[in-house]
Amino acid sequence: MAQPKARKKLIRLIQKYLAGKASPEEEQFIKAYYESFDATAGEPSLQEGQEKELLGQEMKAAIWEQIDQTTQHQNVIPLYKRSWFRVSVAAAIVVVAFIPVYYYIVQTPAPKIIVQAKQQKAPVHDALPGGNKATLTLADGTLIDLGKAANGVVATDGGATVSKKEDGRLEYNGTLSEVEGSGQGTERSRSAAYNTLTTPTGGQYYVMLPDGSRVWLNAASSLKYPTAFNSNERLVYLTGEAYFEITKNHNKPFRVHFIAPASGNEGREGVIEVLGTHFNVNAYADEAMIKTTLLEGGIREWASTADIQQPERSVILNPGQQAQLKNAPIGNNRIRVINDADTEEAIAWKNGLFYFDNVDIQAIMRQLERWYKVQVVFKGRIPARRFAGQVSRSSNLSQVLKILELSKVHFTIEGNLVIVLP
């Protein structure tokens, strides 16, 4: 259901604009808002009257008046939406022009108009978005490029048949039932080999593990796991970022050993234990904080692998909470728990979006580096602005940068190098 205050505020603003009483900033907002409904060849035709009004009502649901809150965000700049984006109900972006201090994009359970950039060939000074790309490393060191591999069986390893499905997922079959097993293991399960799924910058992949658990791996990440879960636990190793949907098995808790090397081969290592749940782990080496966000079920997290036998050193998360741990090899092992975490932001990447909520330009560019396979260099003074909005990950790099440039940040692209200018 749309937020009533936002709806009334926007209607009053439109009426003010039509009466010729809008300020220059308000006119700028209305013009950018109207342009979000531009129609081009091959796109849904938006006619005057009821059709445009219907879409307009949906769009209004994404706008919320935040006068008090926004003044505390130190000039948070919602991203602009312009006419190079097409209207589509398939998926991707809700972004609006901004009136300083008055409007701010926030989450709402109401339906959203979704706008997605056109897929196109990247020109010389551009970069295409990432896609389903990954390398599978078998126990004997054999490398399989899943982006080039045909659908069907790609390997047999440790008693498991590994298949690439038509929808792009990797699936393991042929091992003993991990969900119903007693946890005691057998000779067959003990012979399980470890595989590693690795995504490059500009890649992502989805794997169904031997126990039926599902894992979505973000760009520049890796997941190491056995071809069969033996003994009394299900243990996997993660670097980077992944979203997990874990099959319940009370006899075998599922554990994620996350590794975030801060420099060289050293860095933060911790453990997350679950029985059956949905959660996201962001443990990139270049991020200041390791974040674990719980959507369903319950999990326990330790800041260090050395503490795993000491429950009193762990924290337990409930749905909607996020654990934050400083990404440093030495120092404070305290895990900070955020009670009202933005779960939509945490899994936006899995849903095909960049999601920015009061973030600086450095945080944005780190995400773009990983997805577009580019290197970012800052020249001159780094802009102090902060940003809010959602952008489709299917957009070309230049399209994302054009949106940011409307907030007076400038970029040049030289090959795979992106230069940020004040």
Secondary structure by P-SEA (a helix, b strand, c coil): cccaaaaaaaaaaaaaaaaccccaaaaaaaaaaaaccccccccccccccaaaaaaaaaaaccccccaaaaaaccccccccccccbbbbccbbbbbbbbccccbbbbbbcccccccccccccccccbbbbbcccbbbbccccccccccccccccccccccbbbbbcccbbbbbcccccccccccccccccccbbbbbbbbcccccccccccccbbbbbcccbbbbbbcccccccbbbbbcccccccccccccbbbbbbccccccccccccbbbbbccccbbbbbcccccbbbbbbcccccccccccccccccccbbbbcccbbbbbccccccccbbbbbccccccccccccccccccccccaaaaaaaaaaaccbbbbbccccccccccbbbbccccaaaaaaaaaaacccccccccbbbbcc
